[in-house]
Amino acid sequence: MNTRSQALCAWSGIIAPNVMFGGLLAGGFIPPLRPSSSAEEIGAIYRQNPNGILLCVLLILITAPFYVALTAAIGAQMRRIEHRATPVLTYSQLGAGFAIAPLFVVPGL
């Protein structure tokens, strides 16, 4: 991975949380819903803002590839730092990063 690609992937670490935060704002989930709200109140919130919630879901789904790109950039830097025949820490970081990416996708689905 060349330095330009790594820099673009590293910028994903700034883009991803901002896109997700924008999605949560668009969906009306900031501030979060009160845990003490009744089912009727929660249902009314979802009925009042269907387009905002769809935009929220779309933006959260878009966030997952940015997170994967950031994980790849971190893994490339760890591989460069770790001077072993088998870079165990790099593989562990990549595995954990890629395993967490579905956490962005599943709630959106």
TITORRO-700369 format. One record per atom (N, C-alpha, C): atom name; z, y, x; residue in three letters. Coordinates in steps of 0.2 Angstrom, whole numbers, plus 2048, in hexadecimal, padded with zeros to 3 digits. Atoms other than C-alpha are relative to their C-alpha. Layout:
CA,Z,Y,X,ala
...
//
This chain:
N,800,7FA,804,met
CA,800,800,800,met
C,800,806,805,met
N,800,7FB,7FC,asn
CA,7FB,810,808,asn
C,805,806,7FD,asn
N,7FB,7FB,802,thr
CA,806,820,808,thr
C,7FE,804,7FA,thr
N,802,7FC,806,arg
CA,7FC,829,7FA,arg
C,802,7FC,7FA,arg
N,7FE,804,806,ser
CA,7FE,81A,7EE,ser
C,808,800,800,ser
N,7F8,800,800,gln
CA,811,819,7F3,gln
C,802,807,7FD,gln
N,7FD,7F9,803,ala
CA,813,82C,7EF,ala
C,7FF,800,7F9,ala
N,802,800,808,leu
CA,80A,82A,7DE,leu
C,805,7FC,7FD,leu
N,7FB,805,804,cys
CA,816,81B,7DA,cys
C,807,803,800,cys
N,7F9,7FD,800,ala
CA,825,825,7E0,ala
C,801,806,7FB,ala
N,800,7FB,806,trp
CA,820,833,7D4,trp
C,802,7FD,7F9,trp
N,7FE,804,806,ser
CA,822,826,7C7,ser
C,807,801,7FE,ser
N,7F8,800,801,gly
CA,835,827,7C9,gly
C,802,807,7FD,gly
N,7FF,7FA,803,ile
CA,834,839,7C3,ile
C,7FD,801,7F9,ile
N,804,800,806,ile
CA,827,837,7B6,ile
C,803,7FC,7FA,ile
N,7FD,804,805,ala
CA,82F,828,7AD,ala
C,806,802,7FC,ala
N,7FA,7FE,804,pro
CA,840,82F,7A8,pro
C,7FE,806,7FC,pro
N,802,7FA,804,asn
CA,838,83F,7A3,asn
C,7FC,7FE,7FA,asn
N,804,803,805,val
CA,82B,836,798,val
C,805,7FD,7FA,val
N,7FB,804,805,met
CA,839,82B,790,met
C,804,805,7FD,met
N,7FC,7FB,803,phe
CA,844,83A,78D,phe
C,7FC,804,7FB,phe
N,804,7FD,805,gly
CA,836,843,785,gly
C,7FF,7FC,7F9,gly
N,801,805,805,gly
CA,833,834,77A,gly
C,806,800,7FB,gly
N,7FA,801,804,leu
CA,845,833,775,leu
C,801,807,7FC,leu
N,7FF,7FA,803,leu
CA,845,846,771,leu
C,7FB,800,7FA,leu
N,805,800,806,ala
CA,835,844,766,ala
C,802,7FB,7FA,ala
N,7FE,805,805,gly
CA,83D,835,75D,gly
C,806,803,7FC,gly
N,7F9,7FE,803,gly
CA,84D,83F,759,gly
C,806,7FC,802,gly
N,7FA,804,7FE,phe
CA,858,834,763,phe
C,804,803,805,phe
N,7FC,7FC,7FB,ile
CA,85F,841,76E,ile
C,803,806,7FB,ile
N,7FA,805,7FE,pro
CA,86E,843,76A,pro
C,7FF,7FA,7FC,pro
N,800,807,804,pro
CA,870,831,765,pro
C,803,800,7F9,pro
N,7FD,801,807,leu
CA,873,82B,754,leu
C,807,7FF,800,leu
N,7F9,802,800,arg
CA,885,82A,74F,arg
C,801,7F9,7FE,arg
N,7FF,807,801,pro
CA,88C,819,74F,pro
C,803,7FF,7F9,pro
N,7FD,800,806,ser
CA,896,81D,73F,ser
C,7FB,801,7FA,ser
N,805,7FE,805,ser
CA,886,821,735,ser
C,7FF,7F9,7FC,ser
N,801,806,804,ser
CA,883,816,726,ser
C,7F9,7FE,800,ser
N,807,803,800,ala
CA,873,80B,724,ala
C,7FC,805,7FC,ala
N,804,7FB,804,glu
CA,86D,818,717,glu
C,7FE,806,804,glu
N,801,7FA,7FC,glu
CA,86F,826,723,glu
C,7FB,7FF,806,glu
N,804,802,7FB,ile
CA,866,81D,731,ile
C,7F9,7FF,7FD,ile
N,806,801,803,gly
CA,858,818,725,gly
C,7FD,806,7FE,gly
N,802,7F9,801,ala
CA,856,82A,720,ala
C,7FD,803,806,ala
N,802,7FD,7FA,ile
CA,854,82F,732,ile
C,7F9,7FD,802,ile
N,806,804,7FE,tyr
CA,846,822,735,tyr
C,7FB,802,7FB,tyr
N,805,7FE,804,arg
CA,83D,827,725,arg
C,7FE,807,800,arg
N,801,7F9,800,gln
CA,83E,83A,728,gln
C,7FB,801,806,gln
N,803,7FE,7FA,asn
CA,836,839,73A,asn
C,7FC,7FA,802,asn
N,804,806,7FE,pro
CA,829,82A,73A,pro
C,7FC,802,806,pro
N,804,7FE,7FA,asn
CA,81D,833,746,asn
C,803,801,806,asn
N,7FC,7FF,7FA,gly
CA,82A,839,752,gly
C,803,7F9,803,gly
N,7FD,807,7FE,ile
CA,831,827,753,ile
C,7FA,7FC,803,ile
N,806,803,7FD,leu
CA,81F,820,756,leu
C,7FF,803,807,leu
N,801,7FD,7F9,leu
CA,81D,82D,764,leu
C,805,7FE,805,leu
N,7FA,802,7FC,cys
CA,82E,828,76B,cys
C,7FE,7F9,803,cys
N,801,806,7FE,val
CA,829,816,76B,val
C,7FA,800,805,val
N,806,7FF,7FC,leu
CA,818,81A,773,leu
C,802,802,807,leu
N,7FE,7FD,7F9,leu
CA,820,824,781,leu
C,804,7FB,804,leu
N,7FC,805,7FC,ile
CA,82D,817,785,ile
C,7FC,7FA,802,ile
N,805,805,7FE,leu
CA,81F,80A,786,leu
C,7FC,802,806,leu
N,804,7FD,7FA,ile
CA,815,815,792,ile
C,805,800,806,ile
N,7FB,7FF,7FA,thr
CA,825,816,79D,thr
C,800,7FA,804,thr
N,7FF,806,7FC,ala
CA,825,804,7A2,ala
C,7FB,7FF,806,ala
N,804,801,7FA,pro
CA,816,804,7AE,pro
C,802,805,805,pro
N,7FD,7FB,7FA,phe
CA,81D,814,7B7,phe
C,806,7FD,803,phe
N,7FA,803,7FD,tyr
CA,82D,80A,7BA,tyr
C,7FD,7FA,805,tyr
N,802,805,7FC,val
CA,823,7FB,7C1,val
C,7FD,803,806,val
N,803,7FD,7FA,ala
CA,819,807,7CD,ala
C,806,802,804,ala
N,7FA,7FE,7FB,leu
CA,82A,80E,7D3,leu
C,803,7FA,803,leu
N,7FE,806,7FD,thr
CA,830,7FD,7D6,thr
C,7FC,7FD,806,thr
N,804,802,7FB,ala
CA,821,7F9,7E0,ala
C,801,804,806,ala
N,7FF,7FC,7FA,ala
CA,823,808,7EB,ala
C,807,7FF,803,ala
N,7FA,801,7FD,ile
CA,835,805,7EE,ile
C,800,7F9,804,ile
N,801,806,7FD,gly
CA,831,7F3,7F2,gly
C,7FC,800,807,gly
N,804,7FF,7FA,ala
CA,823,7F9,7FF,ala
C,805,803,805,ala
N,7FC,7FD,7FB,gln
CA,830,804,807,gln
C,805,7FB,803,gln
N,7FB,805,7FE,met
CA,83D,7F6,808,met
C,7FD,7FB,804,met
N,804,805,7FC,arg
CA,830,7EA,80F,arg
C,7FF,803,807,arg
N,801,7FC,7F9,arg
CA,82C,7F7,81D,arg
C,807,800,804,arg
N,7F9,7FF,7FC,ile
CA,83F,7F9,821,ile
C,803,7F9,802,ile
N,7FD,807,7FF,glu
CA,844,7E6,820,glu
C,7FB,7FD,805,glu
N,804,804,7FB,his
CA,83D,7DE,830,his
C,802,7F9,800,his
N,7FE,807,800,arg
CA,83F,7CC,82B,arg
C,7F9,7FC,7FF,arg
N,805,804,802,ala
CA,833,7BE,829,ala
C,800,7FF,7F9,ala
N,7FF,800,807,thr
CA,839,7BC,818,thr
C,804,806,7FD,thr
N,7FC,7FA,802,pro
CA,83E,7CD,810,pro
C,804,7FE,7FA,pro
N,7FD,802,806,val
CA,84B,7C6,804,val
C,802,806,7FC,val
N,7FE,7FA,804,leu
CA,852,7D7,7FF,leu
C,7FA,803,7FC,leu
N,806,7FE,803,thr
CA,840,7DD,7FB,thr
C,7FE,7FC,7FA,thr
N,802,805,806,tyr
CA,83C,7CE,7F0,tyr
C,806,801,7FB,tyr
N,7FB,7FF,806,ser
CA,84D,7D0,7E7,ser
C,7FF,807,7FD,ser
N,801,7FA,803,gln
CA,84A,7E2,7E4,gln
C,7FA,800,7FB,gln
N,806,800,804,leu
CA,838,7DF,7DE,leu
C,801,7FC,7FA,leu
N,7FE,804,805,gly
CA,83E,7D1,7D3,gly
C,804,803,7FA,gly
N,7FB,7FC,805,ala
CA,84C,7DB,7CB,ala
C,7FC,806,7FC,ala
N,804,7FA,803,gly
CA,840,7EA,7C8,gly
C,7FB,7FE,7FB,gly
N,805,802,805,phe
CA,833,7E0,7C0,phe
C,803,7FD,7FA,phe
N,7FD,804,806,ala
CA,83F,7D6,7B5,ala
C,803,806,7FB,ala
N,7FD,7FB,804,ile
CA,847,7E7,7AF,ile
C,7FA,803,7FC,ile
N,805,7FC,803,ala
CA,836,7EE,7AA,ala
C,7FF,7FE,7F8,ala
N,801,802,807,pro
CA,835,7E4,799,pro
C,806,804,7FC,pro
N,7FB,7FD,804,leu
CA,845,7ED,794,leu
C,7FD,807,7FD,leu
N,803,7FB,803,phe
CA,83A,7FC,791,phe
C,7FB,7FF,7FB,phe
N,805,802,804,val
CA,82D,7F3,788,val
C,803,7FD,7F9,val
N,7FE,803,806,val
CA,837,7E8,77C,val
C,803,804,7FB,val
N,7FD,7FB,806,pro
CA,841,7F6,773,pro
C,7FA,803,7FD,pro
N,806,7FC,803,gly
CA,830,7FF,770,gly
C,7FC,7FB,7FC,gly
N,804,805,804,leu
CA,828,7EF,769,leu
C,804,7FF,7F9,leu
//
